[in-house]
Amino acid sequence: MEQELPNPQILPQAQQPVIYGPVSSQDSGGATHTNTRSYMKPLVIVSVIVSILVFGAVFFASQKQPQAPRTLAPTPTAVPTPTPLRTTAPYATQSAFVAFEKEVTDLPELIQKANIDDQTIAPPVLDLSLGFSN
C-alpha cells in the first residue's frame, strides 16, 4: 500500500528541471509574478521617505536646545518706599465706631477672664442609655 517515490538520483536528466531565477506561476489569471522590481519600487520609496522623516526629526530635536527661564533679579534700593499718609474718614470719629474699637481692644482681656469651667457652657451629655444591647 505504500507508494514508493522515485529516487531523484536515478531519474533521467530531462525530468529534473533546472531553475535559475524566480519561478513564474500563472495561477491568477495569467499574470506572472516574476517582476520583483514592481514590488520593490514602492517599498524602497516608502522606506526612503520614512528614513528622511526620522533623520529630520532627530536633527531638529538635537538642534533645539532647552532655554532656561529668564528670572529677573531684584535690584536693591537705597531708600525704602515711603508709606502713604492716610487720612481718617469722618465716620471714624463718631461715637459708635469709637465704642466698637474699644470693645475690640478689650476682647483679649475678656477672653483671659472667662471661666471655662462654667457648667452653663458645658456640652450636652451624648452617652445616653437607650436600652439597646451592645
C-alpha positions as CSV (number, residue, x, y, z in Angstrom):
1,M,0.0,0.0,0.0
2,E,2.9,2.3,0.5
3,Q,3.7,4.2,-2.6
4,E,7.4,4.4,-3.4
5,L,8.8,7.7,-4.6
6,P,11.4,7.6,-7.4
7,N,14.9,8.2,-6.3
8,P,16.0,11.6,-7.8
9,Q,19.5,10.3,-8.5
10,I,18.3,7.7,-10.9
11,L,15.7,10.0,-12.7
12,P,16.7,11.0,-16.2
13,Q,18.2,14.4,-16.7
14,A,15.1,15.6,-18.6
15,Q,12.8,15.1,-15.7
16,Q,14.8,17.4,-13.3
17,P,14.3,21.0,-14.5
18,V,16.9,23.5,-13.6
19,I,15.6,26.7,-12.2
20,Y,18.0,29.7,-12.2
21,G,15.7,32.6,-11.0
22,P,12.3,33.3,-9.7
23,V,9.7,30.8,-10.7
24,S,6.8,32.2,-12.6
25,S,3.3,30.9,-11.9
26,Q,0.2,31.5,-13.9
27,D,-2.3,30.7,-11.3
28,S,-4.0,34.1,-11.0
29,G,-5.5,34.8,-14.4
30,G,-2.3,34.5,-16.4
31,A,-0.4,37.2,-14.5
32,T,3.2,36.4,-13.8
33,H,4.9,37.2,-10.6
34,T,8.5,37.3,-11.9
35,N,8.8,41.0,-11.9
36,T,10.1,41.7,-8.4
37,R,11.1,45.2,-9.2
38,S,7.4,46.3,-9.4
39,Y,7.0,45.1,-5.7
40,M,10.3,46.6,-4.5
41,K,9.8,50.1,-6.0
42,P,7.0,51.2,-3.6
43,L,8.8,49.6,-0.7
44,V,12.0,51.5,-1.5
45,I,10.1,54.8,-1.9
46,V,8.3,54.3,1.4
47,S,11.5,53.3,3.3
48,V,13.3,56.4,1.9
49,I,10.5,58.7,2.9
50,V,10.3,57.2,6.4
51,S,14.1,57.4,6.9
52,I,14.1,61.1,5.8
53,L,11.4,61.8,8.3
54,V,13.2,60.0,11.1
55,F,16.5,61.7,10.4
56,G,14.8,65.1,10.1
57,A,13.1,64.6,13.4
58,V,16.3,63.6,15.1
59,F,18.2,66.5,13.5
60,F,15.6,69.1,14.6
61,A,15.4,67.6,18.1
62,S,19.2,67.8,18.5
63,Q,19.3,71.4,17.2
64,K,16.6,72.7,19.6
65,Q,18.4,73.4,22.9
66,P,16.3,74.0,26.0
67,Q,16.4,77.6,27.2
68,A,16.4,78.4,30.9
69,P,13.5,80.5,32.0
70,R,14.6,84.1,32.5
71,T,14.3,85.4,36.0
72,L,14.6,89.0,36.9
73,A,17.0,89.6,39.8
74,P,15.7,92.2,42.3
75,T,17.8,95.3,42.4
76,P,18.4,96.6,45.9
77,T,17.2,100.2,46.6
78,A,18.9,102.5,48.9
79,V,15.8,104.3,50.0
80,P,12.7,102.4,51.2
81,T,9.4,103.2,49.7
82,P,7.6,105.8,51.8
83,T,4.3,104.8,53.4
84,P,1.5,107.0,52.1
85,L,-0.3,109.2,54.6
86,R,-3.9,108.1,55.3
87,T,-6.5,110.5,56.4
88,T,-9.2,109.3,58.7
89,A,-12.7,109.1,57.5
90,P,-15.3,111.4,59.1
91,Y,-17.2,108.3,60.3
92,A,-14.2,107.0,62.3
93,T,-14.7,109.8,64.9
94,Q,-18.3,109.0,65.6
95,S,-19.3,107.5,68.9
96,A,-20.4,104.1,67.5
97,F,-17.1,103.5,65.8
98,V,-15.1,104.6,68.9
99,A,-17.1,102.3,71.1
100,F,-16.6,99.4,68.7
101,E,-12.8,100.0,68.6
102,K,-12.8,100.0,72.5
103,E,-14.7,96.7,72.6
104,V,-12.3,95.1,70.1
105,T,-9.3,96.2,72.2
106,D,-10.9,94.8,75.4
107,L,-11.8,91.4,73.8
108,P,-8.5,89.6,74.6
109,E,-8.8,90.7,78.2
110,L,-12.4,89.4,78.5
111,I,-11.2,86.1,77.0
112,Q,-8.5,85.7,79.6
113,K,-11.0,86.4,82.4
114,A,-13.6,83.9,81.1
115,N,-14.2,80.8,83.4
116,I,-14.1,77.8,81.1
117,D,-15.3,75.5,84.0
118,D,-18.7,77.1,84.0
119,Q,-21.4,74.4,83.8
120,T,-23.8,76.5,81.8
121,I,-21.4,76.4,78.8
122,A,-20.7,72.6,79.1
123,P,-21.5,70.4,76.1
124,P,-24.5,68.1,76.3
125,V,-24.2,64.5,77.5
126,L,-24.3,62.3,74.5
127,D,-23.9,58.9,76.3
128,L,-27.5,58.1,77.0
129,S,-28.8,54.7,78.0
130,L,-31.5,53.9,75.4
131,G,-31.9,50.2,76.3
132,F,-30.1,48.7,73.3
133,S,-27.7,45.7,73.9
134,N,-24.1,46.0,72.9
